[in-house]
Every structure is written in structure tokens, then in C-alpha cells.
Amino acid sequence: MRTLLGLDDDTAVMIRQLACTEPGCPPLETVVAVLPMDGAARRWTLRRPADQITEDDLRAGLLTPAPDGASS
């Protein structure tokens, strides 16, 4: 995550796998949050369990801008 996004050691990265109960949503999704010491937090939702996410998924999902910290 740090390498892909070019983050420093002071930037917190949180990854959570959550159950999704909304219609059309997969049973598990993964939320990635980046919380820099200075600047706005960013958050993305990847629509699959964490253990199924590949580097290509991360590249596609995380490098797509998420407006105002909203999930993508």
C-alpha cells in the first residue's frame, strides 16, 4: 500500500474487511483508508474480501481518485 501510493511512514493506513448487507453488494468488502498527518483522509471500497484482492485490483481501485474522501 505504501509503495503503491507513495506514502511515508507517518501516514496511517487502515484496512478493514466488512460484511455488506446492502442489495447487490458482495457478502464481504474491503475498505482501505489513508490518514496522513497533514492533509485530507482518503477512503476506497473494494468489492471483494481482502484475501482475494490482487495488486492489480489495488492499482485499479486506489489510483482512481475518490472525491472528498468518498469511497470508490
All heavy atoms as TSV, in Angstrom:
chain	resi	resn	atom	element	x	y	z
A	1	MET	N	N	0.831	-1.192	0.000
A	1	MET	CA	C	0.000	0.000	0.000
A	1	MET	C	C	0.871	1.248	0.000
A	1	MET	O	O	0.635	2.160	-0.770
A	1	MET	CB	C	-0.902	0.008	1.231
A	1	MET	CG	C	-1.965	-1.065	1.268
A	1	MET	SD	S	-3.098	-0.959	-0.085
A	1	MET	CE	C	-3.655	0.694	0.070
A	2	ARG	N	N	1.848	1.260	0.892
A	2	ARG	CA	C	2.701	2.444	0.984
A	2	ARG	C	C	3.456	2.699	-0.315
A	2	ARG	O	O	3.542	3.829	-0.777
A	2	ARG	CB	C	3.683	2.292	2.132
A	2	ARG	CG	C	3.016	2.383	3.463
A	2	ARG	CD	C	4.013	2.382	4.601
A	2	ARG	NE	N	3.306	2.329	5.845
A	2	ARG	CZ	C	2.592	3.340	6.342
A	2	ARG	NH1	N	2.542	4.474	5.705
A	2	ARG	NH2	N	1.940	3.208	7.460
A	3	THR	N	N	3.994	1.638	-0.901
A	3	THR	CA	C	4.750	1.784	-2.141
A	3	THR	C	C	3.834	2.220	-3.278
A	3	THR	O	O	4.151	3.147	-4.025
A	3	THR	CB	C	5.436	0.454	-2.509
A	3	THR	OG1	O	6.307	0.086	-1.439
A	3	THR	CG2	C	6.222	0.578	-3.787
A	4	LEU	N	N	2.695	1.583	-3.404
A	4	LEU	CA	C	1.760	1.878	-4.479
A	4	LEU	C	C	1.302	3.334	-4.443
A	4	LEU	O	O	1.213	3.992	-5.470
A	4	LEU	CB	C	0.554	0.945	-4.395
A	4	LEU	CG	C	-0.474	1.056	-5.500
A	4	LEU	CD1	C	0.140	0.698	-6.849
A	4	LEU	CD2	C	-1.641	0.138	-5.212
A	5	LEU	N	N	1.032	3.842	-3.249
A	5	LEU	CA	C	0.530	5.206	-3.112
A	5	LEU	C	C	1.625	6.216	-2.796
A	5	LEU	O	O	1.350	7.411	-2.666
A	5	LEU	CB	C	-0.550	5.255	-2.027
A	5	LEU	CG	C	-1.819	4.486	-2.340
A	5	LEU	CD1	C	-2.759	4.496	-1.147
A	5	LEU	CD2	C	-2.513	5.046	-3.565
A	6	GLY	N	N	2.874	5.754	-2.625
A	6	GLY	CA	C	3.981	6.665	-2.328
A	6	GLY	C	C	3.827	7.332	-0.968
A	6	GLY	O	O	4.078	8.525	-0.823
A	7	LEU	N	N	3.424	6.570	0.043
A	7	LEU	CA	C	3.172	7.118	1.377
A	7	LEU	C	C	4.420	7.066	2.249
A	7	LEU	O	O	5.231	6.156	2.131
A	7	LEU	CB	C	2.052	6.322	2.054
A	7	LEU	CG	C	0.737	6.249	1.296
A	7	LEU	CD1	C	-0.231	5.332	2.015
A	7	LEU	CD2	C	0.149	7.629	1.094
A	8	ASP	N	N	4.519	8.011	3.168
A	8	ASP	CA	C	5.622	7.992	4.128
A	8	ASP	C	C	5.213	7.198	5.367
A	8	ASP	O	O	4.061	6.780	5.508
A	8	ASP	CB	C	6.054	9.415	4.494
A	8	ASP	CG	C	4.940	10.239	5.128
A	8	ASP	OD1	O	4.055	9.659	5.805
A	8	ASP	OD2	O	4.943	11.461	4.958
A	9	ASP	N	N	6.162	6.996	6.269
A	9	ASP	CA	C	5.909	6.190	7.469
A	9	ASP	C	C	4.970	6.874	8.461
A	9	ASP	O	O	4.432	6.221	9.356
A	9	ASP	CB	C	7.221	5.853	8.168
A	9	ASP	CG	C	8.058	4.864	7.371
A	9	ASP	OD1	O	7.486	4.150	6.521
A	9	ASP	OD2	O	9.284	4.810	7.605
A	10	ASP	N	N	4.775	8.187	8.342
A	10	ASP	CA	C	3.885	8.908	9.250
A	10	ASP	C	C	2.422	8.849	8.825
A	10	ASP	O	O	1.547	9.303	9.550
A	10	ASP	CB	C	4.317	10.374	9.361
A	10	ASP	CG	C	5.647	10.533	10.067
A	10	ASP	OD1	O	5.983	9.666	10.911
A	10	ASP	OD2	O	6.355	11.514	9.775
A	11	THR	N	N	2.152	8.302	7.664
A	11	THR	CA	C	0.779	8.196	7.171
A	11	THR	C	C	0.184	6.859	7.609
A	11	THR	O	O	0.752	5.809	7.341
A	11	THR	CB	C	0.741	8.308	5.639
A	11	THR	OG1	O	1.258	9.585	5.272
A	11	THR	CG2	C	-0.671	8.163	5.108
A	12	ALA	N	N	-0.940	6.919	8.302
A	12	ALA	CA	C	-1.608	5.700	8.761
A	12	ALA	C	C	-2.422	5.097	7.610
A	12	ALA	O	O	-3.062	5.815	6.842
A	12	ALA	CB	C	-2.536	6.013	9.935
A	13	VAL	N	N	-2.361	3.779	7.510
A	13	VAL	CA	C	-3.157	3.047	6.538
A	13	VAL	C	C	-3.985	2.026	7.303
A	13	VAL	O	O	-3.440	1.225	8.061
A	13	VAL	CB	C	-2.266	2.327	5.499
A	13	VAL	CG1	C	-3.114	1.502	4.544
A	13	VAL	CG2	C	-1.411	3.327	4.738
A	14	MET	N	N	-5.298	2.082	7.135
A	14	MET	CA	C	-6.192	1.122	7.790
A	14	MET	C	C	-6.896	0.310	6.722
A	14	MET	O	O	-7.392	0.863	5.737
A	14	MET	CB	C	-7.218	1.847	8.658
A	14	MET	CG	C	-6.600	2.569	9.811
A	14	MET	SD	S	-7.739	3.346	11.000
A	14	MET	CE	C	-9.302	3.361	10.241
A	15	ILE	N	N	-6.926	-0.993	6.936
A	15	ILE	CA	C	-7.614	-1.894	6.011
A	15	ILE	C	C	-8.592	-2.718	6.827
A	15	ILE	O	O	-8.196	-3.366	7.799
A	15	ILE	CB	C	-6.615	-2.807	5.274
A	15	ILE	CG1	C	-5.622	-1.946	4.495
A	15	ILE	CG2	C	-7.353	-3.777	4.363
A	15	ILE	CD1	C	-4.482	-2.710	3.907
A	16	ARG	N	N	-9.863	-2.654	6.451
A	16	ARG	CA	C	-10.901	-3.393	7.181
A	16	ARG	C	C	-11.735	-4.188	6.208
A	16	ARG	O	O	-12.106	-3.697	5.143
A	16	ARG	CB	C	-11.801	-2.423	7.937
A	16	ARG	CG	C	-11.019	-1.636	8.984
A	16	ARG	CD	C	-11.889	-0.914	9.913
A	16	ARG	NE	N	-12.721	-1.866	10.622
A	16	ARG	CZ	C	-13.667	-1.526	11.463
A	16	ARG	NH1	N	-13.913	-0.272	11.697
A	16	ARG	NH2	N	-14.391	-2.431	12.064
A	17	GLN	N	N	-12.031	-5.389	6.592
A	17	GLN	CA	C	-12.942	-6.233	5.819
A	17	GLN	C	C	-14.284	-6.204	6.543
A	17	GLN	O	O	-14.354	-6.469	7.735
A	17	GLN	CB	C	-12.390	-7.648	5.755
A	17	GLN	CG	C	-13.234	-8.579	4.925
A	17	GLN	CD	C	-12.566	-9.918	4.741
A	17	GLN	OE1	O	-11.785	-10.071	3.848
A	17	GLN	NE2	N	-12.872	-10.855	5.615
A	18	LEU	N	N	-15.330	-5.867	5.813
A	18	LEU	CA	C	-16.641	-5.675	6.423
A	18	LEU	C	C	-17.698	-6.503	5.716
A	18	LEU	O	O	-17.632	-6.716	4.503
A	18	LEU	CB	C	-17.044	-4.200	6.332
A	18	LEU	CG	C	-16.069	-3.190	6.929
A	18	LEU	CD1	C	-16.480	-1.786	6.537
A	18	LEU	CD2	C	-16.012	-3.346	8.432
A	19	ALA	N	N	-18.687	-6.930	6.480
A	19	ALA	CA	C	-19.861	-7.586	5.893
A	19	ALA	C	C	-20.737	-6.501	5.275
A	19	ALA	O	O	-20.907	-5.430	5.844
A	19	ALA	CB	C	-20.627	-8.341	6.962
A	20	CYS	N	N	-21.265	-6.788	4.110
A	20	CYS	CA	C	-22.126	-5.827	3.425
A	20	CYS	C	C	-23.528	-6.429	3.321
A	20	CYS	O	O	-23.690	-7.547	2.837
A	20	CYS	CB	C	-21.573	-5.517	2.043
A	20	CYS	SG	S	-22.510	-4.237	1.200
A	21	THR	N	N	-24.523	-5.681	3.750
A	21	THR	CA	C	-25.896	-6.176	3.734
A	21	THR	C	C	-26.775	-5.429	2.734
A	21	THR	O	O	-27.965	-5.699	2.644
A	21	THR	CB	C	-26.518	-6.076	5.136
A	21	THR	OG1	O	-26.465	-4.714	5.566
A	21	THR	CG2	C	-25.769	-6.957	6.125
A	22	GLU	N	N	-26.196	-4.486	1.983
A	22	GLU	CA	C	-26.971	-3.728	1.008
A	22	GLU	C	C	-27.287	-4.600	-0.206
A	22	GLU	O	O	-26.491	-5.460	-0.574
A	22	GLU	CB	C	-26.189	-2.497	0.571
A	22	GLU	CG	C	-25.948	-1.520	1.693
A	22	GLU	CD	C	-25.113	-0.334	1.249
A	22	GLU	OE1	O	-25.022	-0.093	0.025
A	22	GLU	OE2	O	-24.564	0.340	2.116
A	23	PRO	N	N	-28.437	-4.386	-0.842
A	23	PRO	CA	C	-28.784	-5.172	-2.031
A	23	PRO	C	C	-27.728	-5.007	-3.129
A	23	PRO	O	O	-27.245	-3.916	-3.376
A	23	PRO	CB	C	-30.124	-4.573	-2.480
A	23	PRO	CG	C	-30.661	-3.846	-1.293
A	23	PRO	CD	C	-29.475	-3.420	-0.478
A	24	GLY	N	N	-27.354	-6.128	-3.751
A	24	GLY	CA	C	-26.390	-6.108	-4.829
A	24	GLY	C	C	-24.936	-6.035	-4.397
A	24	GLY	O	O	-24.040	-6.031	-5.222
A	25	CYS	N	N	-24.706	-5.973	-3.123
A	25	CYS	CA	C	-23.357	-5.876	-2.575
A	25	CYS	C	C	-22.832	-7.285	-2.288
A	25	CYS	O	O	-23.598	-8.154	-1.868
A	25	CYS	CB	C	-23.421	-5.061	-1.285
A	25	CYS	SG	S	-21.844	-4.673	-0.551
A	26	PRO	N	N	-21.542	-7.532	-2.495
A	26	PRO	CA	C	-20.998	-8.853	-2.169
A	26	PRO	C	C	-21.043	-9.071	-0.653
A	26	PRO	O	O	-21.114	-8.100	0.107
A	26	PRO	CB	C	-19.564	-8.795	-2.674
A	26	PRO	CG	C	-19.229	-7.352	-2.719
A	26	PRO	CD	C	-20.509	-6.631	-3.007
A	27	PRO	N	N	-20.990	-10.310	-0.189
A	27	PRO	CA	C	-21.076	-10.572	1.256
A	27	PRO	C	C	-19.966	-9.888	2.067
A	27	PRO	O	O	-20.206	-9.447	3.175
A	27	PRO	CB	C	-20.951	-12.085	1.368
A	27	PRO	CG	C	-21.171	-12.626	0.005
A	27	PRO	CD	C	-20.903	-11.532	-0.968
A	28	LEU	N	N	-18.766	-9.802	1.489
A	28	LEU	CA	C	-17.652	-9.126	2.162
A	28	LEU	C	C	-17.033	-8.111	1.227
A	28	LEU	O	O	-16.899	-8.357	0.033
A	28	LEU	CB	C	-16.566	-10.128	2.574
A	28	LEU	CG	C	-16.920	-11.104	3.680
A	28	LEU	CD1	C	-15.795	-12.121	3.853
A	28	LEU	CD2	C	-17.172	-10.373	4.993
A	29	GLU	N	N	-16.663	-6.957	1.782
A	29	GLU	CA	C	-15.940	-5.956	1.020
A	29	GLU	C	C	-14.792	-5.446	1.876
A	29	GLU	O	O	-14.783	-5.630	3.094
A	29	GLU	CB	C	-16.848	-4.811	0.584
A	29	GLU	CG	C	-17.485	-4.061	1.728
A	29	GLU	CD	C	-18.503	-3.027	1.263
A	29	GLU	OE1	O	-18.927	-3.065	0.089
A	29	GLU	OE2	O	-18.865	-2.178	2.073
A	30	THR	N	N	-13.817	-4.839	1.238
A	30	THR	CA	C	-12.639	-4.357	1.942
A	30	THR	C	C	-12.573	-2.841	1.803
A	30	THR	O	O	-12.701	-2.308	0.698
A	30	THR	CB	C	-11.370	-5.000	1.356
A	30	THR	OG1	O	-11.503	-6.427	1.470
A	30	THR	CG2	C	-10.128	-4.549	2.098
A	31	VAL	N	N	-12.392	-2.168	2.928
A	31	VAL	CA	C	-12.288	-0.715	2.945
A	31	VAL	C	C	-10.849	-0.351	3.288
A	31	VAL	O	O	-10.288	-0.859	4.265
A	31	VAL	CB	C	-13.262	-0.097	3.970
A	31	VAL	CG1	C	-13.090	1.416	4.043
A	31	VAL	CG2	C	-14.697	-0.459	3.624
A	32	VAL	N	N	-10.264	0.520	2.472
A	32	VAL	CA	C	-8.906	0.996	2.687
A	32	VAL	C	C	-8.999	2.489	3.000
A	32	VAL	O	O	-9.614	3.243	2.239
A	32	VAL	CB	C	-8.030	0.773	1.437
A	32	VAL	CG1	C	-6.637	1.345	1.645
A	32	VAL	CG2	C	-7.975	-0.698	1.074
A	33	ALA	N	N	-8.401	2.904	4.114
A	33	ALA	CA	C	-8.379	4.315	4.480
A	33	ALA	C	C	-6.928	4.750	4.650
A	33	ALA	O	O	-6.122	4.030	5.241
A	33	ALA	CB	C	-9.152	4.541	5.779
A	34	VAL	N	N	-6.612	5.917	4.109
A	34	VAL	CA	C	-5.284	6.511	4.227
A	34	VAL	C	C	-5.463	7.796	5.013
A	34	VAL	O	O	-6.249	8.670	4.632
A	34	VAL	CB	C	-4.676	6.779	2.833
A	34	VAL	CG1	C	-3.374	7.534	2.952
A	34	VAL	CG2	C	-4.475	5.467	2.089
A	35	LEU	N	N	-4.737	7.886	6.138
A	35	LEU	CA	C	-4.898	9.011	7.056
A	35	LEU	C	C	-3.548	9.706	7.247
A	35	LEU	O	O	-2.774	9.357	8.138
A	35	LEU	CB	C	-5.427	8.504	8.401
A	35	LEU	CG	C	-6.677	7.618	8.303
A	35	LEU	CD1	C	-6.891	6.832	9.565
A	35	LEU	CD2	C	-7.874	8.465	7.965
A	36	PRO	N	N	-3.255	10.725	6.429
A	36	PRO	CA	C	-1.982	11.426	6.553
A	36	PRO	C	C	-1.972	12.339	7.778
A	36	PRO	O	O	-3.026	12.754	8.261
A	36	PRO	CB	C	-1.889	12.235	5.263
A	36	PRO	CG	C	-3.298	12.407	4.819
A	36	PRO	CD	C	-4.059	11.225	5.335
A	37	MET	N	N	-0.764	12.620	8.273
A	37	MET	CA	C	-0.630	13.549	9.407
A	37	MET	C	C	-1.137	14.932	8.992
A	37	MET	O	O	-1.775	15.611	9.773
A	37	MET	CB	C	0.833	13.639	9.845
A	37	MET	CG	C	1.349	12.361	10.477
A	37	MET	SD	S	0.597	12.001	12.059
A	37	MET	CE	C	1.417	13.180	13.096
A	38	ASP	N	N	-0.797	15.346	7.785
A	38	ASP	CA	C	-1.254	16.628	7.239
A	38	ASP	C	C	-2.021	16.338	5.953
A	38	ASP	O	O	-1.552	15.597	5.108
A	38	ASP	CB	C	-0.058	17.535	6.909
A	38	ASP	CG	C	0.742	17.902	8.152
A	38	ASP	OD1	O	0.120	18.211	9.177
A	38	ASP	OD2	O	1.981	17.852	8.089
A	39	GLY	N	N	-3.189	16.904	5.827
A	39	GLY	CA	C	-3.958	16.697	4.610
A	39	GLY	C	C	-5.207	15.890	4.865
A	39	GLY	O	O	-5.459	15.407	5.968
A	40	ALA	N	N	-5.968	15.737	3.814
A	40	ALA	CA	C	-7.263	15.065	3.911
A	40	ALA	C	C	-7.118	13.550	3.882
A	40	ALA	O	O	-6.252	13.009	3.204
A	40	ALA	CB	C	-8.149	15.511	2.753
A	41	ALA	N	N	-7.983	12.891	4.625
A	41	ALA	CA	C	-8.060	11.421	4.604
A	41	ALA	C	C	-8.684	10.993	3.290
A	41	ALA	O	O	-9.478	11.720	2.680
A	41	ALA	CB	C	-8.896	10.927	5.775
A	42	ARG	N	N	-8.303	9.801	2.832
A	42	ARG	CA	C	-8.885	9.215	1.623
A	42	ARG	C	C	-9.371	7.818	1.961
A	42	ARG	O	O	-8.793	7.141	2.806
A	42	ARG	CB	C	-7.849	9.146	0.496
A	42	ARG	CG	C	-7.397	10.517	0.043
A	42	ARG	CD	C	-6.372	10.429	-1.055
A	42	ARG	NE	N	-5.105	9.976	-0.484
A	42	ARG	CZ	C	-4.082	9.551	-1.188
A	42	ARG	NH1	N	-4.152	9.501	-2.502
A	42	ARG	NH2	N	-2.962	9.173	-0.611
A	43	ARG	N	N	-10.449	7.388	1.282
A	43	ARG	CA	C	-11.027	6.068	1.562
A	43	ARG	C	C	-11.547	5.463	0.272
A	43	ARG	O	O	-12.120	6.142	-0.568
A	43	ARG	CB	C	-12.173	6.223	2.559
A	43	ARG	CG	C	-12.843	4.930	2.925
A	43	ARG	CD	C	-13.918	5.145	3.971
A	43	ARG	NE	N	-14.899	6.130	3.566
A	43	ARG	CZ	C	-16.080	5.835	3.051
A	43	ARG	NH1	N	-16.440	4.592	2.870
A	43	ARG	NH2	N	-16.912	6.789	2.717
A	44	TRP	N	N	-11.322	4.163	0.131
A	44	TRP	CA	C	-11.802	3.409	-1.028
A	44	TRP	C	C	-12.454	2.127	-0.552
A	44	TRP	O	O	-12.024	1.539	0.440
A	44	TRP	CB	C	-10.650	3.023	-1.950
A	44	TRP	CG	C	-9.911	4.181	-2.543
A	44	TRP	CD1	C	-10.165	4.775	-3.747
A	44	TRP	CD2	C	-8.805	4.869	-1.983
A	44	TRP	NE1	N	-9.261	5.784	-3.962
A	44	TRP	CE2	C	-8.415	5.866	-2.883
A	44	TRP	CE3	C	-8.086	4.740	-0.783
A	44	TRP	CZ2	C	-7.354	6.723	-2.649
A	44	TRP	CZ3	C	-7.032	5.599	-0.536
A	44	TRP	CH2	C	-6.688	6.574	-1.471
A	45	THR	N	N	-13.459	1.657	-1.282
A	45	THR	CA	C	-14.095	0.377	-1.011
A	45	THR	C	C	-13.837	-0.539	-2.201
A	45	THR	O	O	-14.137	-0.184	-3.339
A	45	THR	CB	C	-15.611	0.553	-0.794
A	45	THR	OG1	O	-15.812	1.424	0.314
A	45	THR	CG2	C	-16.281	-0.786	-0.524
A	46	LEU	N	N	-13.262	-1.699	-1.907
A	46	LEU	CA	C	-13.016	-2.717	-2.919
A	46	LEU	C	C	-14.041	-3.812	-2.693
A	46	LEU	O	O	-14.149	-4.354	-1.591
A	46	LEU	CB	C	-11.585	-3.249	-2.804
A	46	LEU	CG	C	-10.516	-2.162	-2.936
A	46	LEU	CD1	C	-9.179	-2.675	-2.477
A	46	LEU	CD2	C	-10.447	-1.681	-4.364
A	47	ARG	N	N	-14.800	-4.140	-3.676
A	47	ARG	CA	C	-15.960	-5.031	-3.546
A	47	ARG	C	C	-15.599	-6.514	-3.562
A	47	ARG	O	O	-16.172	-7.295	-4.309
A	47	ARG	CB	C	-16.953	-4.731	-4.664
A	47	ARG	CG	C	-17.367	-3.289	-4.732
A	47	ARG	CD	C	-18.640	-3.071	-3.998
A	47	ARG	NE	N	-19.045	-1.673	-4.065
A	47	ARG	CZ	C	-19.576	-1.057	-3.046
A	47	ARG	NH1	N	-19.762	-1.693	-1.924
A	47	ARG	NH2	N	-19.929	0.195	-3.153
A	48	ARG	N	N	-14.653	-6.888	-2.693
A	48	ARG	CA	C	-14.298	-8.305	-2.536
A	48	ARG	C	C	-13.563	-8.476	-1.214
A	48	ARG	O	O	-13.071	-7.511	-0.641
A	48	ARG	CB	C	-13.466	-8.805	-3.697
A	48	ARG	CG	C	-12.167	-8.091	-3.877
A	48	ARG	CD	C	-11.346	-8.612	-5.005
A	48	ARG	NE	N	-12.162	-8.694	-6.194
A	48	ARG	CZ	C	-11.752	-9.096	-7.363
A	48	ARG	NH1	N	-10.525	-9.438	-7.515
A	48	ARG	NH2	N	-12.552	-9.153	-8.395
A	49	PRO	N	N	-13.473	-9.705	-0.711
A	49	PRO	CA	C	-12.746	-9.957	0.545
A	49	PRO	C	C	-11.264	-9.623	0.396
A	49	PRO	O	O	-10.689	-9.720	-0.705
A	49	PRO	CB	C	-12.930	-11.459	0.784
A	49	PRO	CG	C	-14.102	-11.858	-0.053
A	49	PRO	CD	C	-14.121	-10.916	-1.217
A	50	ALA	N	N	-10.641	-9.239	1.481
A	50	ALA	CA	C	-9.240	-8.826	1.473
A	50	ALA	C	C	-8.315	-9.900	0.916
A	50	ALA	O	O	-7.378	-9.588	0.183
A	50	ALA	CB	C	-8.809	-8.432	2.887
A	51	ASP	N	N	-8.581	-11.166	1.222
A	51	ASP	CA	C	-7.678	-12.226	0.766
A	51	ASP	C	C	-7.792	-12.525	-0.722
A	51	ASP	O	O	-7.021	-13.299	-1.271
A	51	ASP	CB	C	-7.853	-13.497	1.589
A	51	ASP	CG	C	-9.220	-14.142	1.447
A	51	ASP	OD1	O	-10.117	-13.559	0.806
A	51	ASP	OD2	O	-9.394	-15.248	1.987
A	52	GLN	N	N	-8.745	-11.893	-1.415
A	52	GLN	CA	C	-8.905	-12.082	-2.856
A	52	GLN	C	C	-8.433	-10.873	-3.665
A	52	GLN	O	O	-8.504	-10.867	-4.890
A	52	GLN	CB	C	-10.367	-12.378	-3.193
A	52	GLN	CG	C	-10.861	-13.684	-2.647
A	52	GLN	CD	C	-12.329	-13.911	-2.981
A	52	GLN	OE1	O	-12.941	-13.172	-3.748
A	52	GLN	NE2	N	-12.900	-14.940	-2.380
A	53	ILE	N	N	-7.947	-9.849	-2.986
A	53	ILE	CA	C	-7.527	-8.629	-3.670
A	53	ILE	C	C	-6.093	-8.792	-4.170
A	53	ILE	O	O	-5.203	-9.172	-3.416
A	53	ILE	CB	C	-7.655	-7.412	-2.736
A	53	ILE	CG1	C	-9.136	-7.191	-2.404
A	53	ILE	CG2	C	-7.049	-6.164	-3.380
A	53	ILE	CD1	C	-9.391	-6.143	-1.375
A	54	THR	N	N	-5.902	-8.500	-5.440
A	54	THR	CA	C	-4.581	-8.600	-6.055
A	54	THR	C	C	-3.953	-7.208	-6.156
A	54	THR	O	O	-4.629	-6.180	-5.966
A	54	THR	CB	C	-4.676	-9.199	-7.462
A	54	THR	OG1	O	-5.388	-8.274	-8.299
A	54	THR	CG2	C	-5.386	-10.554	-7.455
A	55	GLU	N	N	-2.677	-7.180	-6.493
A	55	GLU	CA	C	-2.001	-5.896	-6.692
A	55	GLU	C	C	-2.661	-5.115	-7.834
A	55	GLU	O	O	-2.793	-3.894	-7.767
A	55	GLU	CB	C	-0.525	-6.114	-6.978
A	55	GLU	CG	C	0.249	-4.817	-7.032
A	55	GLU	CD	C	1.738	-5.023	-7.153
A	55	GLU	OE1	O	2.249	-6.104	-6.798
A	55	GLU	OE2	O	2.402	-4.070	-7.617
A	56	ASP	N	N	-3.111	-5.810	-8.867
A	56	ASP	CA	C	-3.807	-5.141	-9.975
A	56	ASP	C	C	-5.116	-4.514	-9.503
A	56	ASP	O	O	-5.478	-3.418	-9.932
A	56	ASP	CB	C	-4.082	-6.114	-11.123
A	56	ASP	CG	C	-2.823	-6.475	-11.897
A	56	ASP	OD1	O	-1.827	-5.704	-11.822
A	56	ASP	OD2	O	-2.818	-7.518	-12.556
A	57	ASP	N	N	-5.844	-5.205	-8.606
A	57	ASP	CA	C	-7.077	-4.642	-8.038
A	57	ASP	C	C	-6.763	-3.356	-7.275
A	57	ASP	O	O	-7.486	-2.366	-7.380
A	57	ASP	CB	C	-7.748	-5.628	-7.075
A	57	ASP	CG	C	-8.263	-6.873	-7.753
A	57	ASP	OD1	O	-8.613	-6.816	-8.943
A	57	ASP	OD2	O	-8.301	-7.923	-7.080
A	58	LEU	N	N	-5.687	-3.409	-6.478
A	58	LEU	CA	C	-5.290	-2.225	-5.719
A	58	LEU	C	C	-4.940	-1.079	-6.652
A	58	LEU	O	O	-5.379	0.050	-6.460
A	58	LEU	CB	C	-4.094	-2.537	-4.817
A	58	LEU	CG	C	-4.365	-3.464	-3.647
A	58	LEU	CD1	C	-3.069	-3.780	-2.928
A	58	LEU	CD2	C	-5.380	-2.861	-2.699
A	59	ARG	N	N	-4.158	-1.383	-7.654
A	59	ARG	CA	C	-3.746	-0.354	-8.609
A	59	ARG	C	C	-4.982	0.282	-9.265
A	59	ARG	O	O	-5.087	1.501	-9.348
A	59	ARG	CB	C	-2.836	-0.978	-9.664
A	59	ARG	CG	C	-1.873	-0.025	-10.262
A	59	ARG	CD	C	-0.856	-0.718	-11.166
A	59	ARG	NE	N	0.403	-0.873	-10.452
A	59	ARG	CZ	C	0.902	-2.031	-10.035
A	59	ARG	NH1	N	0.285	-3.148	-10.276
A	59	ARG	NH2	N	2.036	-2.073	-9.400
A	60	ALA	N	N	-5.911	-0.534	-9.714
A	60	ALA	CA	C	-7.119	-0.021	-10.375
A	60	ALA	C	C	-8.011	0.747	-9.409
A	60	ALA	O	O	-8.528	1.810	-9.737
A	60	ALA	CB	C	-7.899	-1.171	-11.000
A	61	GLY	N	N	-8.197	0.212	-8.207
A	61	GLY	CA	C	-9.115	0.835	-7.250
A	61	GLY	C	C	-8.545	2.029	-6.524
A	61	GLY	O	O	-9.214	3.034	-6.337
A	62	LEU	N	N	-7.287	1.948	-6.122
A	62	LEU	CA	C	-6.715	3.002	-5.294
A	62	LEU	C	C	-6.174	4.169	-6.093
A	62	LEU	O	O	-6.096	5.279	-5.581
A	62	LEU	CB	C	-5.597	2.442	-4.413
A	62	LEU	CG	C	-6.027	1.334	-3.463
A	62	LEU	CD1	C	-4.851	0.895	-2.617
A	62	LEU	CD2	C	-7.174	1.759	-2.585
A	63	LEU	N	N	-5.804	3.945	-7.316
A	63	LEU	CA	C	-5.266	5.047	-8.102
A	63	LEU	C	C	-6.359	5.835	-8.813
A	63	LEU	O	O	-6.103	6.833	-9.445
A	63	LEU	CB	C	-4.219	4.534	-9.102
A	63	LEU	CG	C	-2.984	3.935	-8.424
A	63	LEU	CD1	C	-1.986	3.453	-9.468
A	63	LEU	CD2	C	-2.325	4.910	-7.467
A	64	THR	N	N	-7.612	5.385	-8.665
A	64	THR	CA	C	-8.758	6.127	-9.171
A	64	THR	C	C	-9.131	7.155	-8.108
A	64	THR	O	O	-9.345	6.799	-6.954
A	64	THR	CB	C	-9.959	5.187	-9.400
A	64	THR	OG1	O	-9.567	4.185	-10.331
A	64	THR	CG2	C	-11.159	5.942	-9.923
A	65	PRO	N	N	-9.167	8.419	-8.462
A	65	PRO	CA	C	-9.469	9.434	-7.442
A	65	PRO	C	C	-10.820	9.205	-6.780
A	65	PRO	O	O	-11.798	8.883	-7.422
A	65	PRO	CB	C	-9.508	10.757	-8.241
A	65	PRO	CG	C	-8.772	10.467	-9.496
A	65	PRO	CD	C	-8.957	8.993	-9.775
A	66	ALA	N	N	-10.830	9.342	-5.449
A	66	ALA	CA	C	-12.072	9.240	-4.677
A	66	ALA	C	C	-12.442	10.649	-4.224
A	66	ALA	O	O	-11.727	11.236	-3.435
A	66	ALA	CB	C	-11.880	8.320	-3.464
A	67	PRO	N	N	-13.529	11.227	-4.746
A	67	PRO	CA	C	-13.864	12.616	-4.431
A	67	PRO	C	C	-14.148	12.837	-2.951
A	67	PRO	O	O	-14.900	12.102	-2.337
A	67	PRO	CB	C	-15.104	12.883	-5.283
A	67	PRO	CG	C	-15.662	11.547	-5.604
A	67	PRO	CD	C	-14.512	10.577	-5.584
A	68	ASP	N	N	-13.474	13.820	-2.381
A	68	ASP	CA	C	-13.700	14.247	-0.992
A	68	ASP	C	C	-13.674	13.108	0.006
A	68	ASP	O	O	-14.462	13.079	0.943
A	68	ASP	CB	C	-15.036	14.992	-0.880
A	68	ASP	CG	C	-15.069	16.226	-1.754
A	68	ASP	OD1	O	-14.025	16.884	-1.887
A	68	ASP	OD2	O	-16.133	16.530	-2.314
A	69	GLY	N	N	-12.806	12.127	-0.178
A	69	GLY	CA	C	-12.681	11.032	0.761
A	69	GLY	C	C	-13.766	9.982	0.624
A	69	GLY	O	O	-13.811	9.041	1.391
A	70	ALA	N	N	-14.629	10.137	-0.365
A	70	ALA	CA	C	-15.708	9.155	-0.557
A	70	ALA	C	C	-15.133	7.857	-1.086
A	70	ALA	O	O	-14.047	7.821	-1.632
A	70	ALA	CB	C	-16.736	9.715	-1.540
A	71	SER	N	N	-15.874	6.799	-0.938
A	71	SER	CA	C	-15.399	5.504	-1.435
A	71	SER	C	C	-15.545	5.439	-2.938
A	71	SER	O	O	-16.381	6.110	-3.525
A	71	SER	CB	C	-16.162	4.363	-0.778
A	71	SER	OG	O	-17.533	4.463	-1.060
A	72	SER	N	N	-14.682	4.639	-3.542
A	72	SER	CA	C	-14.779	4.455	-4.982
A	72	SER	C	C	-15.070	3.012	-5.287
A	72	SER	O	O	-14.978	2.170	-4.452
A	72	SER	CB	C	-13.487	4.883	-5.667
A	72	SER	OG	O	-12.404	4.110	-5.221
